[in-house]
Amino acid sequence: MAYKHDYDRALTRLVSILSKLYNGESLSVKELAEEFKVSERTISRDFNQKLVASFPIYQDKKLWKMRDGFKLEKSTSIEDIIVLGIIEKLIEGAGTKFASKAKGLLSKIKNDEFNPIFTKLNLEDIGDKLEVVQLLESAIKSKQEIECLYEIKKNKILKAHVKPIKIANFEGFWYLLVQDIHNEDKLKKYVLRNISKIKILDKKFEVDTKVEESLNNALSAWFNEENEPFEVKIHISSEATKYFERIPISPTQIIESIYDDGSKDMIIKITHEMEIIPLIKYWVPHIKIISPISIQETIENDLRAYLN
């Protein structure tokens, strides 16, 4: 509780400082320290480690000021502003049409002229499929079956009757995950771009909890909910462990061993070997499969063929 109290006090202090700057005040570290009953070092840390990184403020003759023209508008939470900045950058990779619409919405609640956050996220541009996405979202939320046309390959169109489960993005590509009414136990992945002529039917359905669990644990589009999940044991070098601590490989991962050199053995569950093989290849030579050995042999054979 003490930690939460301290956190709340710090956040309140930051919001107050930001409000003063926004109102055109020039702020002294010493005066702020006296006002908030904290040390001058704490106030200096507020500016240098938290505010400067996210807002256009600068120091002039020991006084902190806000850059002219910056507008905070309707948002009063520093956390909200930072989150909005991150969202704004993330949607830039979702296609020009999506980005344009999202930016218009974001500009109503935050300053659109200044964003200190940069992200690089490459997503397939489906801006021309907004109507399709809207219909699919409606059907998924209301759990209604749909009929649609699906282009399996050029000049080969399938008329599908399916239960739409989820719109998903794997490695930057958009898919619709569905269950075919003729084979409800099998989850299929439709390339979203190839879907057209959607008709929402007046037929309801329920999603199996097993399917939901499979989706939550999926590492890539290769996941197969029909297969029983199996364990893969991997060894991660000390150079790479910090990256997997920041972004876990899987919700199922368990650290089995930690060695003196900082390397680790980790166990994860997958449903298809291709869920893990591309990741291992990406991180060569800092990661390898310990078991099943057959997956490691597949990777090594692929690398030999590449080198040859």
TORTOR-252601 format. One record per residue (C-alpha): residue number from 1; residue in three letters; z, y, x. Coordinates in Angstrom, 3 decimals, always signed. Layout:
! residues N
+-----+-----+----------+----------+----------+
!   k !   r !        w !        v !        u !
+-----+-----+----------+----------+----------+
! NUM ! ALA !        Z !        Y !        X !
...
+-----+-----+----------+----------+----------+
***
This chain:
! residues 308
+-----+-----+----------+----------+----------+
!   k !   r !        w !        v !        u !
+-----+-----+----------+----------+----------+
!   1 ! MET !   +0.000 !   +0.000 !   +0.000 !
!   2 ! ALA !   +0.744 !   +2.343 !   +2.900 !
!   3 ! TYR !   -2.763 !   +1.791 !   +4.229 !
!   4 ! LYS !   -4.294 !   +2.632 !   +0.860 !
!   5 ! HIS !   -2.117 !   +5.748 !   +0.601 !
!   6 ! ASP !   -3.198 !   +6.925 !   +4.051 !
!   7 ! TYR !   -6.813 !   +6.179 !   +3.185 !
!   8 ! ASP !   -6.584 !   +8.173 !   -0.043 !
!   9 ! ARG !   -4.984 !  +11.121 !   +1.760 !
!  10 ! ALA !   -7.706 !  +11.108 !   +4.407 !
!  11 ! LEU !  -10.452 !  +10.950 !   +1.783 !
!  12 ! THR !   -8.864 !  +13.775 !   -0.212 !
!  13 ! ARG !   -8.626 !  +15.861 !   +2.974 !
!  14 ! LEU !  -12.304 !  +15.236 !   +3.812 !
!  15 ! VAL !  -13.437 !  +16.178 !   +0.317 !
!  16 ! SER !  -11.362 !  +19.378 !   +0.459 !
!  17 ! ILE !  -12.788 !  +20.319 !   +3.879 !
!  18 ! LEU !  -16.312 !  +19.616 !   +2.700 !
!  19 ! SER !  -15.744 !  +21.713 !   -0.422 !
!  20 ! LYS !  -14.531 !  +24.653 !   +1.659 !
!  21 ! LEU !  -17.572 !  +24.409 !   +3.936 !
!  22 ! TYR !  -19.893 !  +24.191 !   +0.950 !
!  23 ! ASN !  -18.334 !  +27.377 !   -0.456 !
!  24 ! GLY !  -19.237 !  +29.209 !   +2.739 !
!  25 ! GLU !  -15.871 !  +29.227 !   +4.486 !
!  26 ! SER !  -15.553 !  +29.127 !   +8.277 !
!  27 ! LEU !  -12.807 !  +26.681 !   +9.135 !
!  28 ! SER !  -10.295 !  +26.628 !  +11.974 !
!  29 ! VAL !   -8.977 !  +23.263 !  +13.181 !
!  30 ! LYS !   -5.514 !  +24.752 !  +13.712 !
!  31 ! GLU !   -5.304 !  +26.236 !  +10.204 !
!  32 ! LEU !   -6.539 !  +23.025 !   +8.598 !
!  33 ! ALA !   -3.959 !  +21.006 !  +10.557 !
!  34 ! GLU !   -1.205 !  +23.267 !   +9.209 !
!  35 ! GLU !   -2.561 !  +23.113 !   +5.660 !
!  36 ! PHE !   -2.799 !  +19.323 !   +5.530 !
!  37 ! LYS !   +0.287 !  +18.729 !   +7.701 !
!  38 ! VAL !   -1.553 !  +16.596 !  +10.257 !
!  39 ! SER !   -2.266 !  +17.013 !  +13.969 !
!  40 ! GLU !   -5.154 !  +19.104 !  +15.300 !
!  41 ! ARG !   -6.482 !  +15.892 !  +16.867 !
!  42 ! THR !   -6.729 !  +14.330 !  +13.385 !
!  43 ! ILE !   -8.717 !  +17.293 !  +12.061 !
!  44 ! SER !  -11.006 !  +17.271 !  +15.105 !
!  45 ! ARG !  -11.590 !  +13.558 !  +14.519 !
!  46 ! ASP !  -12.432 !  +14.286 !  +10.876 !
!  47 ! PHE !  -15.206 !  +16.613 !  +11.988 !
!  48 ! ASN !  -16.558 !  +14.781 !  +15.017 !
!  49 ! GLN !  -16.374 !  +11.192 !  +13.801 !
!  50 ! LYS !  -16.895 !  +11.516 !  +10.045 !
!  51 ! LEU !  -18.398 !  +14.784 !   +8.862 !
!  52 ! VAL !  -20.820 !  +15.712 !  +11.650 !
!  53 ! ALA !  -22.552 !  +12.338 !  +11.355 !
!  54 ! SER !  -23.300 !  +12.785 !   +7.648 !
!  55 ! PHE !  -23.531 !  +16.508 !   +6.919 !
!  56 ! PRO !  -25.306 !  +19.546 !   +8.454 !
!  57 ! ILE !  -22.218 !  +21.247 !   +9.870 !
!  58 ! TYR !  -21.796 !  +22.891 !  +13.254 !
!  59 ! GLN !  -19.161 !  +24.685 !  +15.349 !
!  60 ! ASP !  -19.538 !  +28.379 !  +16.168 !
!  61 ! LYS !  -16.862 !  +30.045 !  +18.322 !
!  62 ! LYS !  -14.316 !  +27.326 !  +17.437 !
!  63 ! LEU !  -15.011 !  +27.722 !  +13.713 !
!  64 ! TRP !  -16.712 !  +24.985 !  +11.692 !
!  65 ! LYS !  -19.497 !  +26.040 !   +9.306 !
!  66 ! MET !  -22.021 !  +24.500 !   +6.894 !
!  67 ! ARG !  -25.718 !  +24.995 !   +7.549 !
!  68 ! ASP !  -27.249 !  +27.583 !   +5.207 !
!  69 ! GLY !  -29.157 !  +26.151 !   +2.246 !
!  70 ! PHE !  -27.372 !  +22.806 !   +2.038 !
!  71 ! LYS !  -26.484 !  +21.803 !   -1.527 !
!  72 ! LEU !  -23.931 !  +19.214 !   -2.511 !
!  73 ! GLU !  -24.716 !  +19.617 !   -6.205 !
!  74 ! LYS !  -23.001 !  +17.199 !   -8.595 !
!  75 ! SER !  -21.459 !  +14.646 !   -6.265 !
!  76 ! THR !  -17.860 !  +15.274 !   -5.114 !
!  77 ! SER !  -17.145 !  +12.024 !   -3.280 !
!  78 ! ILE !  -18.048 !  +11.746 !   +0.391 !
!  79 ! GLU !  -18.365 !   +7.982 !   -0.032 !
!  80 ! ASP !  -20.764 !   +8.453 !   -2.957 !
!  81 ! ILE !  -22.907 !  +10.863 !   -0.956 !
!  82 ! ILE !  -23.183 !   +8.499 !   +1.999 !
!  83 ! VAL !  -24.030 !   +5.559 !   -0.280 !
!  84 ! LEU !  -26.701 !   +7.627 !   -2.007 !
!  85 ! GLY !  -28.183 !   +8.500 !   +1.373 !
!  86 ! ILE !  -28.387 !   +4.845 !   +2.324 !
!  87 ! ILE !  -29.964 !   +3.930 !   -1.022 !
!  88 ! GLU !  -32.524 !   +6.684 !   -0.622 !
!  89 ! LYS !  -33.645 !   +5.317 !   +2.733 !
!  90 ! LEU !  -33.678 !   +1.707 !   +1.575 !
!  91 ! ILE !  -35.968 !   +2.364 !   -1.381 !
!  92 ! GLU !  -38.514 !   +4.034 !   +0.874 !
!  93 ! GLY !  -39.591 !   +0.545 !   +1.889 !
!  94 ! ALA !  -40.099 !   -0.634 !   -1.678 !
!  95 ! GLY !  -43.533 !   +0.967 !   -2.151 !
!  96 ! THR !  -44.750 !   +4.469 !   -2.740 !
!  97 ! LYS !  -44.473 !   +4.407 !   -6.532 !
!  98 ! PHE !  -40.963 !   +2.969 !   -6.544 !
!  99 ! ALA !  -39.882 !   +5.374 !   -3.815 !
! 100 ! SER !  -41.298 !   +8.362 !   -5.666 !
! 101 ! LYS !  -39.473 !   +7.515 !   -8.899 !
! 102 ! ALA !  -36.209 !   +6.715 !   -7.130 !
! 103 ! LYS !  -36.315 !   +9.892 !   -5.061 !
! 104 ! GLY !  -36.760 !  +11.907 !   -8.248 !
! 105 ! LEU !  -33.621 !  +10.357 !   -9.724 !
! 106 ! LEU !  -31.603 !  +10.723 !   -6.543 !
! 107 ! SER !  -32.559 !  +14.368 !   -6.135 !
! 108 ! LYS !  -30.760 !  +15.148 !   -9.385 !
! 109 ! ILE !  -27.412 !  +14.117 !   -7.924 !
! 110 ! LYS !  -27.733 !  +14.896 !   -4.207 !
! 111 ! ASN !  -29.405 !  +17.255 !   -1.783 !
! 112 ! ASP !  -32.962 !  +16.043 !   -1.163 !
! 113 ! GLU !  -33.637 !  +18.203 !   +1.887 !
! 114 ! PHE !  -31.217 !  +16.609 !   +4.318 !
! 115 ! ASN !  -30.461 !  +12.958 !   +4.998 !
! 116 ! PRO !  -28.939 !  +11.912 !   +8.323 !
! 117 ! ILE !  -29.433 !   +8.200 !   +7.596 !
! 118 ! PHE !  -32.421 !   +6.217 !   +8.848 !
! 119 ! THR !  -33.242 !   +2.643 !   +7.819 !
! 120 ! LYS !  -36.181 !   +0.360 !   +8.479 !
! 121 ! LEU !  -36.700 !   -2.122 !   +5.681 !
! 122 ! ASN !  -40.181 !   -3.499 !   +5.072 !
! 123 ! LEU !  -40.709 !   -4.577 !   +1.474 !
! 124 ! GLU !  -43.859 !   -5.649 !   -0.295 !
! 125 ! ASP !  -45.273 !   -2.741 !   -2.277 !
! 126 ! ILE !  -45.230 !   -3.700 !   -5.966 !
! 127 ! GLY !  -45.373 !   -0.146 !   -7.260 !
! 128 ! ASP !  -48.407 !   -1.059 !   -9.372 !
! 129 ! LYS !  -46.377 !   -3.813 !  -11.106 !
! 130 ! LEU !  -43.706 !   -1.606 !  -12.689 !
! 131 ! GLU !  -44.630 !   -2.658 !  -16.216 !
! 132 ! VAL !  -44.435 !   -6.331 !  -15.237 !
! 133 ! VAL !  -41.035 !   -5.794 !  -13.596 !
! 134 ! GLN !  -39.747 !   -3.956 !  -16.656 !
! 135 ! LEU !  -40.753 !   -6.785 !  -19.006 !
! 136 ! LEU !  -39.302 !   -9.429 !  -16.690 !
! 137 ! GLU !  -36.006 !   -7.548 !  -16.375 !
! 138 ! SER !  -35.760 !   -7.316 !  -20.145 !
! 139 ! ALA !  -36.400 !  -11.039 !  -20.585 !
! 140 ! ILE !  -33.953 !  -12.016 !  -17.833 !
! 141 ! LYS !  -31.152 !   -9.845 !  -19.219 !
! 142 ! SER !  -31.622 !  -11.101 !  -22.777 !
! 143 ! LYS !  -32.236 !  -14.711 !  -21.582 !
! 144 ! GLN !  -35.506 !  -15.045 !  -23.487 !
! 145 ! GLU !  -38.373 !  -17.356 !  -22.606 !
! 146 ! ILE !  -41.739 !  -15.852 !  -21.708 !
! 147 ! GLU !  -45.394 !  -16.754 !  -21.609 !
! 148 ! CYS !  -47.526 !  -15.307 !  -18.844 !
! 149 ! LEU !  -50.602 !  -15.812 !  -16.720 !
! 150 ! TYR !  -50.005 !  -16.835 !  -13.115 !
! 151 ! GLU !  -52.702 !  -16.773 !  -10.456 !
! 152 ! ILE !  -52.070 !  -19.893 !   -8.379 !
! 153 ! LYS !  -54.954 !  -19.039 !   -6.076 !
! 154 ! LYS !  -58.154 !  -17.026 !   -6.346 !
! 155 ! ASN !  -60.022 !  -17.842 !   -9.570 !
! 156 ! LYS !  -57.374 !  -20.382 !  -10.641 !
! 157 ! ILE !  -55.132 !  -19.045 !  -13.417 !
! 158 ! LEU !  -52.232 !  -20.938 !  -14.967 !
! 159 ! LYS !  -50.937 !  -20.179 !  -18.459 !
! 160 ! ALA !  -47.188 !  -20.632 !  -18.047 !
! 161 ! HIS !  -44.321 !  -20.986 !  -20.494 !
! 162 ! VAL !  -41.106 !  -20.482 !  -18.529 !
! 163 ! LYS !  -37.501 !  -19.366 !  -18.499 !
! 164 ! PRO !  -37.228 !  -16.342 !  -16.180 !
! 165 ! ILE !  -34.055 !  -16.663 !  -14.097 !
! 166 ! LYS !  -34.149 !  -13.926 !  -11.471 !
! 167 ! ILE !  -36.363 !  -11.460 !   -9.616 !
! 168 ! ALA !  -35.735 !  -12.138 !   -5.924 !
! 169 ! ASN !  -36.791 !  -10.732 !   -2.570 !
! 170 ! PHE !  -37.069 !  -13.036 !   +0.426 !
! 171 ! GLU !  -38.155 !  -11.676 !   +3.812 !
! 172 ! GLY !  -39.572 !   -8.602 !   +2.088 !
! 173 ! PHE !  -41.691 !  -10.455 !   -0.510 !
! 174 ! TRP !  -41.010 !  -10.386 !   -4.261 !
! 175 ! TYR !  -40.741 !  -13.532 !   -6.391 !
! 176 ! LEU !  -39.872 !  -14.483 !   -9.944 !
! 177 ! LEU !  -37.636 !  -17.547 !  -10.072 !
! 178 ! VAL !  -38.291 !  -19.577 !  -13.209 !
! 179 ! GLN !  -37.649 !  -22.892 !  -14.903 !
! 180 ! ASP !  -40.629 !  -24.523 !  -16.555 !
! 181 ! ILE !  -39.803 !  -25.626 !  -20.118 !
! 182 ! HIS !  -41.518 !  -28.951 !  -19.399 !
! 183 ! ASN !  -39.389 !  -29.567 !  -16.300 !
! 184 ! GLU !  -36.134 !  -27.667 !  -16.723 !
! 185 ! ASP !  -34.466 !  -29.300 !  -13.725 !
! 186 ! LYS !  -36.928 !  -27.755 !  -11.279 !
! 187 ! LEU !  -36.689 !  -24.127 !  -10.209 !
! 188 ! LYS !  -40.079 !  -22.638 !   -9.346 !
! 189 ! LYS !  -40.921 !  -19.527 !   -7.356 !
! 190 ! TYR !  -43.770 !  -17.387 !   -8.650 !
! 191 ! VAL !  -45.217 !  -14.653 !   -6.455 !
! 192 ! LEU !  -44.418 !  -11.596 !   -8.573 !
! 193 ! ARG !  -47.690 !   -9.851 !   -7.685 !
! 194 ! ASN !  -49.661 !  -12.739 !   -9.233 !
! 195 ! ILE !  -47.995 !  -12.526 !  -12.671 !
! 196 ! SER !  -49.707 !  -10.775 !  -15.583 !
! 197 ! LYS !  -50.026 !  -10.719 !  -19.385 !
! 198 ! ILE !  -46.329 !  -11.246 !  -20.070 !
! 199 ! LYS !  -45.218 !  -12.040 !  -23.603 !
! 200 ! ILE !  -41.486 !  -12.206 !  -24.367 !
! 201 ! LEU !  -40.756 !  -15.000 !  -26.871 !
! 202 ! ASP !  -38.065 !  -15.163 !  -29.498 !
! 203 ! LYS !  -36.500 !  -18.186 !  -27.822 !
! 204 ! LYS !  -33.169 !  -18.003 !  -26.018 !
! 205 ! PHE !  -31.976 !  -20.080 !  -23.037 !
! 206 ! GLU !  -28.929 !  -20.517 !  -20.813 !
! 207 ! VAL !  -28.858 !  -20.658 !  -17.029 !
! 208 ! ASP !  -27.253 !  -23.732 !  -15.450 !
! 209 ! THR !  -24.326 !  -22.885 !  -13.160 !
! 210 ! LYS !  -25.841 !  -25.175 !  -10.512 !
! 211 ! VAL !  -28.941 !  -22.988 !  -10.434 !
! 212 ! GLU !  -26.837 !  -19.837 !  -10.045 !
! 213 ! GLU !  -24.912 !  -21.425 !   -7.179 !
! 214 ! SER !  -28.149 !  -22.465 !   -5.439 !
! 215 ! LEU !  -29.464 !  -18.914 !   -5.656 !
! 216 ! ASN !  -26.253 !  -17.408 !   -4.299 !
! 217 ! ASN !  -26.381 !  -19.691 !   -1.247 !
! 218 ! ALA !  -30.144 !  -19.511 !   -0.631 !
! 219 ! LEU !  -31.195 !  -18.342 !   +2.837 !
! 220 ! SER !  -34.895 !  -17.941 !   +2.110 !
! 221 ! ALA !  -37.672 !  -18.763 !   -0.338 !
! 222 ! TRP !  -37.637 !  -22.314 !   +1.067 !
! 223 ! PHE !  -34.407 !  -23.223 !   -0.734 !
! 224 ! ASN !  -34.716 !  -26.186 !   -3.102 !
! 225 ! GLU !  -32.049 !  -26.559 !   -5.764 !
! 226 ! GLU !  -33.178 !  -30.135 !   -6.421 !
! 227 ! ASN !  -32.013 !  -31.223 !   -2.977 !
! 228 ! GLU !  -28.381 !  -31.925 !   -2.286 !
! 229 ! PRO !  -27.122 !  -29.297 !   +0.202 !
! 230 ! PHE !  -26.571 !  -30.725 !   +3.689 !
! 231 ! GLU !  -24.708 !  -29.410 !   +6.719 !
! 232 ! VAL !  -26.363 !  -27.978 !   +9.802 !
! 233 ! LYS !  -24.303 !  -27.392 !  +12.930 !
! 234 ! ILE !  -25.542 !  -24.646 !  +15.238 !
! 235 ! HIS !  -24.398 !  -23.236 !  +18.559 !
! 236 ! ILE !  -24.557 !  -19.455 !  +19.029 !
! 237 ! SER !  -24.340 !  -17.882 !  +22.480 !
! 238 ! SER !  -21.763 !  -15.233 !  +23.311 !
! 239 ! GLU !  -24.559 !  -12.615 !  +23.462 !
! 240 ! ALA !  -25.540 !  -13.252 !  +19.845 !
! 241 ! THR !  -22.232 !  -13.951 !  +18.086 !
! 242 ! LYS !  -21.495 !  -10.272 !  +17.441 !
! 243 ! TYR !  -24.681 !   -9.940 !  +15.379 !
! 244 ! PHE !  -23.806 !  -12.909 !  +13.180 !
! 245 ! GLU !  -20.315 !  -11.527 !  +12.676 !
! 246 ! ARG !  -21.846 !   -8.274 !  +11.376 !
! 247 ! ILE !  -24.421 !  -10.034 !   +9.167 !
! 248 ! PRO !  -23.400 !  -13.618 !   +8.282 !
! 249 ! ILE !  -26.165 !  -16.225 !   +8.158 !
! 250 ! SER !  -24.949 !  -17.727 !   +4.905 !
! 251 ! PRO !  -22.108 !  -17.481 !   +2.367 !
! 252 ! THR !  -21.388 !  -21.126 !   +3.202 !
! 253 ! GLN !  -20.920 !  -20.651 !   +6.946 !
! 254 ! ILE !  -17.784 !  -21.945 !   +8.644 !
! 255 ! ILE !  -16.803 !  -21.346 !  +12.284 !
! 256 ! GLU !  -15.968 !  -24.779 !  +13.706 !
! 257 ! SER !  -15.320 !  -23.968 !  +17.376 !
! 258 ! ILE !  -14.885 !  -20.905 !  +19.593 !
! 259 ! TYR !  -15.363 !  -21.370 !  +23.336 !
! 260 ! ASP !  -13.897 !  -19.526 !  +26.325 !
! 261 ! ASP !  -17.211 !  -17.779 !  +27.048 !
! 262 ! GLY !  -17.299 !  -16.311 !  +23.525 !
! 263 ! SER !  -19.949 !  -18.661 !  +22.140 !
! 264 ! LYS !  -19.354 !  -20.421 !  +18.828 !
! 265 ! ASP !  -20.270 !  -23.520 !  +16.862 !
! 266 ! MET !  -20.970 !  -22.825 !  +13.209 !
! 267 ! ILE !  -21.651 !  -25.045 !  +10.197 !
! 268 ! ILE !  -23.792 !  -23.893 !   +7.274 !
! 269 ! LYS !  -25.253 !  -25.664 !   +4.258 !
! 270 ! ILE !  -28.972 !  -25.631 !   +3.436 !
! 271 ! THR !  -31.274 !  -27.469 !   +1.049 !
! 272 ! HIS !  -34.457 !  -27.423 !   +3.158 !
! 273 ! GLU !  -34.914 !  -27.399 !   +6.941 !
! 274 ! MET !  -37.253 !  -24.403 !   +6.709 !
! 275 ! GLU !  -34.335 !  -22.313 !   +5.504 !
! 276 ! ILE !  -32.973 !  -22.372 !   +9.055 !
! 277 ! ILE !  -35.928 !  -23.098 !  +11.393 !
! 278 ! PRO !  -37.468 !  -19.563 !  +11.327 !
! 279 ! LEU !  -34.044 !  -18.057 !  +12.079 !
! 280 ! ILE !  -33.513 !  -20.355 !  +15.062 !
! 281 ! LYS !  -36.955 !  -19.507 !  +16.457 !
! 282 ! TYR !  -36.262 !  -15.795 !  +16.044 !
! 283 ! TRP !  -33.063 !  -16.049 !  +18.108 !
! 284 ! VAL !  -34.308 !  -18.385 !  +20.861 !
! 285 ! PRO !  -32.736 !  -18.877 !  +23.418 !
! 286 ! HIS !  -29.402 !  -17.649 !  +22.012 !
! 287 ! ILE !  -29.078 !  -20.191 !  +19.203 !
! 288 ! LYS !  -29.803 !  -23.900 !  +18.842 !
! 289 ! ILE !  -29.281 !  -26.772 !  +16.423 !
! 290 ! ILE !  -26.635 !  -29.323 !  +17.381 !
! 291 ! SER !  -27.148 !  -31.482 !  +14.302 !
! 292 ! PRO !  -29.191 !  -32.828 !  +12.624 !
! 293 ! ILE !  -30.959 !  -33.348 !  +15.934 !
! 294 ! SER !  -34.259 !  -33.906 !  +14.076 !
! 295 ! ILE !  -34.408 !  -30.189 !  +13.191 !
! 296 ! GLN !  -33.843 !  -29.181 !  +16.821 !
! 297 ! GLU !  -36.601 !  -31.620 !  +17.884 !
! 298 ! THR !  -38.974 !  -30.043 !  +15.343 !
! 299 ! ILE !  -38.293 !  -26.588 !  +16.798 !
! 300 ! GLU !  -38.769 !  -27.803 !  +20.381 !
! 301 ! ASN !  -42.060 !  -29.513 !  +19.490 !
! 302 ! ASP !  -43.305 !  -26.322 !  +17.844 !
! 303 ! LEU !  -42.392 !  -24.287 !  +20.952 !
! 304 ! ARG !  -44.150 !  -26.768 !  +23.265 !
! 305 ! ALA !  -47.283 !  -26.585 !  +21.129 !
! 306 ! TYR !  -47.122 !  -22.782 !  +21.231 !
! 307 ! LEU !  -46.707 !  -22.678 !  +25.008 !
! 308 ! ASN !  -49.592 !  -25.101 !  +25.488 !
+-----+-----+----------+----------+----------+
***
